[in-house]
Amino acid sequence: MRAEDIDLRAPRSNRIIYVNDPANAELVLDEDLGQALSAADVFLISGFNSISEKATLRTRLHDLARHLRSLPSTALVVYEDAGFHVPALSALVRKAVLDRADIYSMNEDEMEAYVRRPIEILDPDAMLSALREVHAVVPARTLVVHTRAWALATGERALELRSALQGGVVMAGARYVHGDDFTEADYQEVTRAPVNEAGRAFALALEGCASAEVCCVPALRLPTDRPTVIDLGDAFVGGFLAALSRC
């Protein structure tokens, strides 16, 4: 970005999000949600980060709990964390979903917010330490972390999630290269892409030194002159859930 005396150069492709979304700030839940959940096998909870008023958030969480009573006990519940517009409200949502969520997922930015420091995502020792710190705050049964270099799961279901992690990595990769308009052929091409070697080395080292059950898959090497860097986390979650539903 250059303008007069401004010369800003990002070390890698990234994004800045400016939010003006009144509908999501209210996040009204449809009264038919419970009926839909009665036949669900997998349910994703997310989006509460956009609410900025504590009273509104409490009401929505109460509504969610009411609808969740219709969800079959065998259904898998995934919570995707996000950057809260009002960080202090994160704890309310965490408290509300932890007992019901089978999988608690976040990206590297959200993980750094929990440990309150930058994390070197290719350092296995630093990551193991950060995972322990996050688990002290978020005692999830299974934790998923997805980054630009790899995606991992740790906890009860970790070893069952390799194909789901891979599904998330491929979907995010397809969006990164092709944006909104990728085709099935584009997606299949991404499945054949080579892996990120730094991510592969990290994954092997992490799985080798972790004392707990950890599954880690590397991201893909996808060179492009016009990367799409918005909503890659959402794309990961979509691919993760699609693969999970087929397991």
BALOBA-1460 file (C-alpha; in Angstrom, 3 decimals):
// residues 247
<rec num="1" residu="m" x="0.000" y="0.000" z="0.000"/>
<rec num="2" residu="r" x="1.587" y="3.242" z="-1.157"/>
<rec num="3" residu="a" x="0.213" y="6.765" z="-0.726"/>
<rec num="4" residu="e" x="2.386" y="9.871" z="-0.298"/>
<rec num="5" residu="d" x="4.637" y="9.027" z="2.674"/>
<rec num="6" residu="i" x="2.915" y="5.651" z="3.365"/>
<rec num="7" residu="d" x="4.665" y="2.478" z="2.212"/>
<rec num="8" residu="l" x="3.239" y="-0.648" z="3.857"/>
<rec num="9" residu="r" x="4.380" y="-4.109" z="2.765"/>
<rec num="10" residu="a" x="2.809" y="-7.249" z="4.223"/>
<rec num="11" residu="p" x="5.184" y="-10.197" z="4.649"/>
<rec num="12" residu="r" x="2.455" y="-12.492" z="3.260"/>
<rec num="13" residu="s" x="-1.075" y="-12.342" z="1.915"/>
<rec num="14" residu="n" x="-3.558" y="-11.570" z="4.689"/>
<rec num="15" residu="r" x="-6.754" y="-9.621" z="5.298"/>
<rec num="16" residu="i" x="-8.273" y="-6.831" z="7.357"/>
<rec num="17" residu="i" x="-12.021" y="-7.060" z="8.016"/>
<rec num="18" residu="y" x="-14.152" y="-3.987" z="8.683"/>
<rec num="19" residu="v" x="-17.560" y="-5.025" z="9.997"/>
<rec num="20" residu="n" x="-20.924" y="-3.323" z="9.553"/>
<rec num="21" residu="d" x="-23.498" y="-6.101" z="9.784"/>
<rec num="22" residu="p" x="-26.560" y="-5.224" z="11.918"/>
<rec num="23" residu="a" x="-28.328" y="-8.511" z="11.144"/>
<rec num="24" residu="n" x="-25.440" y="-10.596" z="12.477"/>
<rec num="25" residu="a" x="-25.134" y="-8.301" z="15.478"/>
<rec num="26" residu="e" x="-28.629" y="-9.501" z="16.430"/>
<rec num="27" residu="l" x="-28.242" y="-13.107" z="15.189"/>
<rec num="28" residu="v" x="-31.890" y="-14.002" z="15.683"/>
<rec num="29" residu="l" x="-32.412" y="-17.778" z="15.674"/>
<rec num="30" residu="d" x="-35.245" y="-19.218" z="13.597"/>
<rec num="31" residu="e" x="-37.951" y="-20.845" z="15.695"/>
<rec num="32" residu="d" x="-37.837" y="-23.850" z="13.373"/>
<rec num="33" residu="l" x="-34.214" y="-24.559" z="14.305"/>
<rec num="34" residu="g" x="-35.154" y="-27.171" z="16.903"/>
<rec num="35" residu="q" x="-37.272" y="-29.057" z="14.393"/>
<rec num="36" residu="a" x="-34.390" y="-29.074" z="11.909"/>
<rec num="37" residu="l" x="-31.977" y="-30.276" z="14.592"/>
<rec num="38" residu="s" x="-34.180" y="-33.248" z="15.445"/>
<rec num="39" residu="a" x="-32.880" y="-35.017" z="12.328"/>
<rec num="40" residu="a" x="-29.292" y="-33.713" z="12.383"/>
<rec num="41" residu="d" x="-26.195" y="-35.901" z="12.509"/>
<rec num="42" residu="v" x="-23.713" y="-32.992" z="12.720"/>
<rec num="43" residu="f" x="-24.367" y="-29.470" z="14.000"/>
<rec num="44" residu="l" x="-22.028" y="-26.474" z="13.750"/>
<rec num="45" residu="i" x="-22.283" y="-23.641" z="16.288"/>
<rec num="46" residu="s" x="-20.655" y="-20.346" z="15.329"/>
<rec num="47" residu="g" x="-21.338" y="-16.662" z="14.716"/>
<rec num="48" residu="f" x="-21.947" y="-15.450" z="18.261"/>
<rec num="49" residu="n" x="-18.785" y="-13.357" z="18.039"/>
<rec num="50" residu="s" x="-20.723" y="-10.747" z="16.032"/>
<rec num="51" residu="i" x="-23.037" y="-9.904" z="18.939"/>
<rec num="52" residu="s" x="-21.836" y="-6.880" z="20.907"/>
<rec num="53" residu="e" x="-24.550" y="-6.554" z="23.594"/>
<rec num="54" residu="k" x="-24.345" y="-8.892" z="26.593"/>
<rec num="55" residu="a" x="-28.141" y="-9.016" z="27.094"/>
<rec num="56" residu="t" x="-28.678" y="-9.969" z="23.448"/>
<rec num="57" residu="l" x="-26.003" y="-12.648" z="23.666"/>
<rec num="58" residu="r" x="-27.531" y="-14.160" z="26.796"/>
<rec num="59" residu="t" x="-30.922" y="-14.335" z="25.082"/>
<rec num="60" residu="r" x="-29.476" y="-16.007" z="21.991"/>
<rec num="61" residu="l" x="-27.551" y="-18.548" z="24.056"/>
<rec num="62" residu="h" x="-30.748" y="-19.334" z="25.989"/>
<rec num="63" residu="d" x="-32.571" y="-19.809" z="22.682"/>
<rec num="64" residu="l" x="-29.780" y="-22.060" z="21.416"/>
<rec num="65" residu="a" x="-29.919" y="-24.235" z="24.532"/>
<rec num="66" residu="r" x="-33.670" y="-24.621" z="24.055"/>
<rec num="67" residu="h" x="-33.263" y="-25.710" z="20.439"/>
<rec num="68" residu="l" x="-30.401" y="-28.054" z="21.293"/>
<rec num="69" residu="r" x="-32.786" y="-30.160" z="23.385"/>
<rec num="70" residu="s" x="-34.166" y="-31.437" z="20.060"/>
<rec num="71" residu="l" x="-30.750" y="-32.572" z="18.836"/>
<rec num="72" residu="p" x="-30.255" y="-36.368" z="18.967"/>
<rec num="73" residu="s" x="-27.799" y="-37.437" z="21.647"/>
<rec num="74" residu="t" x="-25.767" y="-39.205" z="18.964"/>
<rec num="75" residu="a" x="-25.268" y="-36.030" z="16.877"/>
<rec num="76" residu="l" x="-21.784" y="-34.542" z="16.697"/>
<rec num="77" residu="v" x="-21.555" y="-30.885" z="17.749"/>
<rec num="78" residu="v" x="-18.728" y="-28.666" z="16.466"/>
<rec num="79" residu="y" x="-18.060" y="-25.174" z="17.806"/>
<rec num="80" residu="e" x="-16.002" y="-22.844" z="15.616"/>
<rec num="81" residu="d" x="-14.451" y="-20.011" z="17.608"/>
<rec num="82" residu="a" x="-13.995" y="-16.566" z="16.070"/>
<rec num="83" residu="g" x="-12.628" y="-13.112" z="16.746"/>
<rec num="84" residu="f" x="-15.154" y="-11.544" z="19.110"/>
<rec num="85" residu="h" x="-16.107" y="-7.944" z="18.404"/>
<rec num="86" residu="v" x="-16.291" y="-7.558" z="22.199"/>
<rec num="87" residu="p" x="-13.569" y="-9.925" z="23.513"/>
<rec num="88" residu="a" x="-15.027" y="-10.051" z="27.022"/>
<rec num="89" residu="l" x="-18.122" y="-11.835" z="25.674"/>
<rec num="90" residu="s" x="-16.100" y="-14.824" z="24.486"/>
<rec num="91" residu="a" x="-16.209" y="-16.426" z="27.938"/>
<rec num="92" residu="l" x="-20.031" y="-16.416" z="27.985"/>
<rec num="93" residu="v" x="-20.206" y="-18.394" z="24.772"/>
<rec num="94" residu="r" x="-17.413" y="-20.723" z="25.809"/>
<rec num="95" residu="k" x="-19.218" y="-21.556" z="29.061"/>
<rec num="96" residu="a" x="-22.465" y="-22.176" z="27.179"/>
<rec num="97" residu="v" x="-21.086" y="-24.534" z="24.534"/>
<rec num="98" residu="l" x="-18.250" y="-26.456" z="26.193"/>
<rec num="99" residu="d" x="-20.429" y="-29.150" z="27.750"/>
<rec num="100" residu="r" x="-22.242" y="-29.787" z="24.456"/>
<rec num="101" residu="a" x="-19.441" y="-29.386" z="21.923"/>
<rec num="102" residu="d" x="-17.655" y="-32.571" z="20.909"/>
<rec num="103" residu="i" x="-15.099" y="-30.576" z="18.888"/>
<rec num="104" residu="y" x="-13.905" y="-27.041" z="19.680"/>
<rec num="105" residu="s" x="-12.176" y="-25.447" z="16.677"/>
<rec num="106" residu="m" x="-10.171" y="-22.258" z="16.170"/>
<rec num="107" residu="n" x="-7.568" y="-20.683" z="13.894"/>
<rec num="108" residu="e" x="-4.095" y="-19.478" z="14.819"/>
<rec num="109" residu="d" x="-5.254" y="-15.898" z="15.515"/>
<rec num="110" residu="e" x="-7.874" y="-17.099" z="17.982"/>
<rec num="111" residu="m" x="-5.334" y="-19.397" z="19.602"/>
<rec num="112" residu="e" x="-2.932" y="-16.485" z="20.059"/>
<rec num="113" residu="a" x="-5.741" y="-14.510" z="21.704"/>
<rec num="114" residu="y" x="-6.077" y="-17.254" z="24.323"/>
<rec num="115" residu="v" x="-2.358" y="-17.431" z="25.130"/>
<rec num="116" residu="r" x="-1.925" y="-13.636" z="24.723"/>
<rec num="117" residu="r" x="1.262" y="-13.803" z="22.698"/>
<rec num="118" residu="p" x="2.429" y="-14.592" z="19.156"/>
<rec num="119" residu="i" x="3.072" y="-18.291" z="18.492"/>
<rec num="120" residu="e" x="5.633" y="-19.696" z="16.089"/>
<rec num="121" residu="i" x="3.365" y="-22.122" z="14.291"/>
<rec num="122" residu="l" x="6.241" y="-24.206" z="12.894"/>
<rec num="123" residu="d" x="7.881" y="-24.802" z="16.288"/>
<rec num="124" residu="p" x="6.517" y="-28.090" z="17.730"/>
<rec num="125" residu="d" x="7.684" y="-27.352" z="21.283"/>
<rec num="126" residu="a" x="6.131" y="-23.880" z="21.263"/>
<rec num="127" residu="m" x="2.904" y="-25.291" z="19.855"/>
<rec num="128" residu="l" x="2.667" y="-28.056" z="22.440"/>
<rec num="129" residu="s" x="3.150" y="-25.490" z="25.182"/>
<rec num="130" residu="a" x="0.474" y="-23.251" z="23.637"/>
<rec num="131" residu="l" x="-1.943" y="-26.178" z="23.301"/>
<rec num="132" residu="r" x="-1.548" y="-26.937" z="27.004"/>
<rec num="133" residu="e" x="-2.244" y="-23.287" z="27.846"/>
<rec num="134" residu="v" x="-5.313" y="-23.193" z="25.616"/>
<rec num="135" residu="h" x="-6.632" y="-26.419" z="27.125"/>
<rec num="136" residu="a" x="-6.398" y="-24.893" z="30.592"/>
<rec num="137" residu="v" x="-8.791" y="-22.150" z="29.447"/>
<rec num="138" residu="v" x="-10.797" y="-24.272" z="26.997"/>
<rec num="139" residu="p" x="-11.047" y="-27.781" z="28.486"/>
<rec num="140" residu="a" x="-12.583" y="-29.170" z="25.303"/>
<rec num="141" residu="r" x="-12.917" y="-32.909" z="24.738"/>
<rec num="142" residu="t" x="-11.324" y="-32.480" z="21.313"/>
<rec num="143" residu="l" x="-9.549" y="-29.334" z="20.148"/>
<rec num="144" residu="v" x="-8.963" y="-28.483" z="16.473"/>
<rec num="145" residu="v" x="-6.558" y="-25.741" z="15.372"/>
<rec num="146" residu="h" x="-6.215" y="-24.761" z="11.703"/>
<rec num="147" residu="t" x="-3.466" y="-22.514" z="10.345"/>
<rec num="148" residu="r" x="-1.905" y="-21.531" z="7.027"/>
<rec num="149" residu="a" x="0.700" y="-24.299" z="7.389"/>
<rec num="150" residu="w" x="-1.204" y="-27.205" z="8.952"/>
<rec num="151" residu="a" x="-4.333" y="-28.344" z="10.791"/>
<rec num="152" residu="l" x="-4.364" y="-30.456" z="13.927"/>
<rec num="153" residu="a" x="-6.675" y="-32.196" z="16.339"/>
<rec num="154" residu="t" x="-5.854" y="-33.169" z="19.898"/>
<rec num="155" residu="g" x="-7.928" y="-34.944" z="22.510"/>
<rec num="156" residu="e" x="-10.497" y="-37.725" z="22.604"/>
<rec num="157" residu="r" x="-11.394" y="-37.909" z="18.907"/>
<rec num="158" residu="a" x="-8.102" y="-36.681" z="17.478"/>
<rec num="159" residu="l" x="-7.031" y="-39.886" z="15.781"/>
<rec num="160" residu="e" x="-10.454" y="-40.241" z="14.101"/>
<rec num="161" residu="l" x="-10.223" y="-36.840" z="12.416"/>
<rec num="162" residu="r" x="-7.360" y="-37.158" z="9.927"/>
<rec num="163" residu="s" x="-9.644" y="-37.367" z="6.879"/>
<rec num="164" residu="a" x="-11.797" y="-34.495" z="8.193"/>
<rec num="165" residu="l" x="-8.707" y="-32.318" z="8.709"/>
<rec num="166" residu="q" x="-7.587" y="-33.189" z="5.185"/>
<rec num="167" residu="g" x="-11.019" y="-32.256" z="3.854"/>
<rec num="168" residu="g" x="-10.762" y="-28.870" z="5.511"/>
<rec num="169" residu="v" x="-7.261" y="-28.265" z="4.156"/>
<rec num="170" residu="v" x="-8.324" y="-29.086" z="0.587"/>
<rec num="171" residu="m" x="-11.450" y="-26.914" z="0.699"/>
<rec num="172" residu="a" x="-9.519" y="-23.952" z="2.098"/>
<rec num="173" residu="g" x="-6.837" y="-24.531" z="-0.527"/>
<rec num="174" residu="a" x="-9.398" y="-24.494" z="-3.334"/>
<rec num="175" residu="r" x="-10.764" y="-21.188" z="-2.105"/>
<rec num="176" residu="y" x="-7.263" y="-19.743" z="-1.671"/>
<rec num="177" residu="v" x="-6.398" y="-20.458" z="-5.308"/>
<rec num="178" residu="h" x="-9.761" y="-20.037" z="-7.046"/>
<rec num="179" residu="g" x="-11.871" y="-17.757" z="-4.821"/>
<rec num="180" residu="d" x="-15.657" y="-18.166" z="-4.899"/>
<rec num="181" residu="d" x="-15.851" y="-19.664" z="-8.362"/>
<rec num="182" residu="f" x="-13.970" y="-22.938" z="-8.128"/>
<rec num="183" residu="t" x="-15.446" y="-25.960" z="-9.853"/>
<rec num="184" residu="e" x="-15.383" y="-29.616" z="-8.917"/>
<rec num="185" residu="a" x="-12.497" y="-30.033" z="-11.364"/>
<rec num="186" residu="d" x="-10.607" y="-27.201" z="-9.615"/>
<rec num="187" residu="y" x="-11.243" y="-28.885" z="-6.277"/>
<rec num="188" residu="q" x="-10.000" y="-32.247" z="-7.539"/>
<rec num="189" residu="e" x="-6.874" y="-30.565" z="-8.895"/>
<rec num="190" residu="v" x="-6.166" y="-29.131" z="-5.435"/>
<rec num="191" residu="t" x="-6.427" y="-32.623" z="-3.917"/>
<rec num="192" residu="r" x="-3.392" y="-33.573" z="-6.034"/>
<rec num="193" residu="a" x="-1.266" y="-30.594" z="-4.963"/>
<rec num="194" residu="p" x="1.997" y="-31.292" z="-3.109"/>
<rec num="195" residu="v" x="2.078" y="-30.605" z="0.589"/>
<rec num="196" residu="n" x="3.777" y="-27.674" z="2.251"/>
<rec num="197" residu="e" x="7.159" y="-29.150" z="3.248"/>
<rec num="198" residu="a" x="7.503" y="-26.974" z="6.350"/>
<rec num="199" residu="g" x="4.022" y="-28.048" z="7.412"/>
<rec num="200" residu="r" x="4.898" y="-31.707" z="6.774"/>
<rec num="201" residu="a" x="8.046" y="-31.460" z="8.912"/>
<rec num="202" residu="f" x="6.085" y="-29.788" z="11.698"/>
<rec num="203" residu="a" x="3.312" y="-32.418" z="11.575"/>
<rec num="204" residu="l" x="5.782" y="-35.308" z="11.798"/>
<rec num="205" residu="a" x="7.694" y="-33.678" z="14.651"/>
<rec num="206" residu="l" x="4.541" y="-32.790" z="16.591"/>
<rec num="207" residu="e" x="3.039" y="-36.260" z="16.323"/>
<rec num="208" residu="g" x="6.406" y="-37.721" z="17.290"/>
<rec num="209" residu="c" x="6.876" y="-35.714" z="20.475"/>
<rec num="210" residu="a" x="3.292" y="-35.236" z="21.688"/>
<rec num="211" residu="s" x="2.481" y="-37.112" z="24.856"/>
<rec num="212" residu="a" x="-1.267" y="-36.876" z="24.221"/>
<rec num="213" residu="e" x="-3.169" y="-38.053" z="21.162"/>
<rec num="214" residu="v" x="-2.495" y="-35.585" z="18.332"/>
<rec num="215" residu="c" x="-3.271" y="-35.794" z="14.634"/>
<rec num="216" residu="c" x="-1.733" y="-33.160" z="12.334"/>
<rec num="217" residu="v" x="-1.918" y="-32.765" z="8.547"/>
<rec num="218" residu="p" x="0.133" y="-30.269" z="6.523"/>
<rec num="219" residu="a" x="-1.375" y="-27.586" z="4.324"/>
<rec num="220" residu="l" x="-0.812" y="-27.704" z="0.572"/>
<rec num="221" residu="r" x="1.735" y="-25.894" z="-1.568"/>
<rec num="222" residu="l" x="-0.431" y="-23.743" z="-3.845"/>
<rec num="223" residu="p" x="1.474" y="-20.918" z="-5.535"/>
<rec num="224" residu="t" x="-0.763" y="-18.221" z="-7.037"/>
<rec num="225" residu="d" x="-0.435" y="-14.578" z="-8.019"/>
<rec num="226" residu="r" x="-3.967" y="-13.756" z="-6.861"/>
<rec num="227" residu="p" x="-4.703" y="-15.538" z="-3.589"/>
<rec num="228" residu="t" x="-8.072" y="-15.264" z="-1.867"/>
<rec num="229" residu="v" x="-7.372" y="-14.714" z="1.817"/>
<rec num="230" residu="i" x="-10.853" y="-13.918" z="3.125"/>
<rec num="231" residu="d" x="-13.000" y="-16.672" z="4.680"/>
<rec num="232" residu="l" x="-10.355" y="-19.387" z="4.468"/>
<rec num="233" residu="g" x="-11.279" y="-20.458" z="8.001"/>
<rec num="234" residu="d" x="-14.916" y="-20.781" z="6.963"/>
<rec num="235" residu="a" x="-13.844" y="-22.818" z="3.937"/>
<rec num="236" residu="f" x="-11.776" y="-25.073" z="6.188"/>
<rec num="237" residu="v" x="-14.762" y="-25.673" z="8.462"/>
<rec num="238" residu="g" x="-17.011" y="-26.442" z="5.492"/>
<rec num="239" residu="g" x="-14.549" y="-28.985" z="4.111"/>
<rec num="240" residu="f" x="-13.951" y="-30.418" z="7.576"/>
<rec num="241" residu="l" x="-17.680" y="-30.929" z="8.194"/>
<rec num="242" residu="a" x="-18.298" y="-32.365" z="4.732"/>
<rec num="243" residu="a" x="-15.551" y="-34.938" z="5.257"/>
<rec num="244" residu="l" x="-16.705" y="-35.573" z="8.823"/>
<rec num="245" residu="s" x="-20.254" y="-36.328" z="7.680"/>
<rec num="246" residu="r" x="-18.905" y="-39.039" z="5.387"/>
<rec num="247" residu="c" x="-16.890" y="-40.778" z="8.129"/>
